[in-house]
Amino acid sequence: MQLIILTILALLAFAGNSLLCRIALYETNIDPVSFTTIRLVSGALCLLFIVYLVKRQSLIYSQKSWRSALWLFVYAICFSLSYIGLSAGTGALILFATVQLTMLSMSWWKGDRFSKPQWLGFVMAWLGLVYLFLPGVTAPPLTSAMLMIGSGIAWALYTLRGQQGGDPTQTTALNFIYSIPFALVLSIAGLSNANLDAFGVIYAVLSGAITSGVGYAIWYAVLPSMKASTAASLQLSVPVIAAIAGVVLLDEILTLRLSIASISILGGVGIVLYFRQKKTV
């Protein structure tokens, strides 16, 4: 029961990132760069608290964290910039689809050959993403969508680097710390366009400390207790949670296009993961 509760909390935190970013950039005057910087700093402080005071550990600094930190920063800034024009559900779906399809493509490139059902699911997921982008009244803004795709690719590369070993909470804390200089440089460069808003800052802190810092810590705590395929399958729920929450909390519209694309993308990825699990049994 404890594992189930912690897993649900982690998934809610992941979906919460989309909601908090969308609310901040839609309902307050904070700019995306400031939001990203505050989010990364808050996440770093929260993870440092967890490492030093909760886990009673010391950080072991490594030069390897700089490249991971760069991918983390690219993910975070593209994520924030994209939500100027995307709904919470659409943004989460594009992000999730890009992350999963990028990781599956790289897995295939490295020799993990797909079965026929897996190819069916893979193509089904890609077609769902293409359908989402087709011109029309309900199509997401192209610039925002491309930024979210960039965010998804960066997160996939960041995740793949994170599979190289080490304590995940410590590694994530270091990556957040090392990402701060990148964010500060961009903040200084765009200082003339900076705009802080009290509620926007609060949302950024919550996104960094709670839905990122605490969320990642919880996820890494439960991850050893489940198979990789199970963990990947559970993440299928994140775009759905974000879409439902967006409708309930932000009065966003759940369009027919988004519904069809979600079924195609999530169903396709689910098929690939299901038959991958069967191959390993």
Rosetta blueprint (number, residue, H / E / L):
1 M L
2 Q H
3 L H
4 I H
5 I H
6 L H
7 T H
8 I H
9 L H
10 A H
11 L H
12 L H
13 A H
14 F H
15 A H
16 G H
17 N H
18 S H
19 L H
20 L H
21 C H
22 R H
23 I H
24 A H
25 L H
26 Y H
27 E H
28 T L
29 N L
30 I L
31 D L
32 P H
33 V H
34 S H
35 F H
36 T H
37 T H
38 I H
39 R H
40 L H
41 V H
42 S H
43 G H
44 A H
45 L H
46 C H
47 L H
48 L H
49 F H
50 I H
51 V H
52 Y H
53 L H
54 V H
55 K L
56 R L
57 Q L
58 S L
59 L L
60 I L
61 Y L
62 S L
63 Q L
64 K L
65 S H
66 W H
67 R H
68 S H
69 A H
70 L H
71 W H
72 L H
73 F H
74 V H
75 Y H
76 A H
77 I H
78 C H
79 F H
80 S H
81 L H
82 S H
83 Y L
84 I L
85 G L
86 L L
87 S L
88 A H
89 G H
90 T H
91 G H
92 A H
93 L H
94 I H
95 L H
96 F H
97 A H
98 T H
99 V H
100 Q H
101 L H
102 T H
103 M H
104 L H
105 S H
106 M H
107 S H
108 W H
109 W H
110 K L
111 G L
112 D L
113 R L
114 F L
115 S L
116 K H
117 P H
118 Q H
119 W H
120 L H
121 G H
122 F H
123 V H
124 M H
125 A H
126 W H
127 L H
128 G H
129 L H
130 V H
131 Y H
132 L H
133 F H
134 L L
135 P L
136 G L
137 V L
138 T L
139 A L
140 P L
141 P L
142 L H
143 T H
144 S H
145 A H
146 M H
147 L H
148 M H
149 I H
150 G H
151 S H
152 G H
153 I H
154 A H
155 W H
156 A H
157 L H
158 Y H
159 T H
160 L H
161 R H
162 G H
163 Q L
164 Q L
165 G L
166 G L
167 D L
168 P H
169 T H
170 Q H
171 T H
172 T H
173 A H
174 L H
175 N H
176 F H
177 I H
178 Y H
179 S H
180 I H
181 P H
182 F H
183 A H
184 L H
185 V H
186 L H
187 S H
188 I H
189 A H
190 G L
191 L H
192 S H
193 N H
194 A L
195 N L
196 L L
197 D L
198 A H
199 F H
200 G H
201 V H
202 I H
203 Y H
204 A H
205 V H
206 L H
207 S H
208 G H
209 A H
210 I H
211 T H
212 S H
213 G H
214 V H
215 G H
216 Y H
217 A H
218 I H
219 W H
220 Y H
221 A H
222 V H
223 L H
224 P H
225 S H
226 M L
227 K L
228 A H
229 S H
230 T H
231 A H
232 A H
233 S H
234 L H
235 Q L
236 L L
237 S H
238 V H
239 P H
240 V H
241 I H
242 A H
243 A H
244 I H
245 A H
246 G H
247 V H
248 V H
249 L H
250 L H
251 D L
252 E L
253 I L
254 L L
255 T L
256 L H
257 R H
258 L H
259 S H
260 I H
261 A H
262 S H
263 I H
264 S H
265 I H
266 L H
267 G H
268 G H
269 V H
270 G H
271 I H
272 V H
273 L H
274 Y H
275 F H
276 R H
277 Q H
278 K H
279 K H
280 T H
281 V L
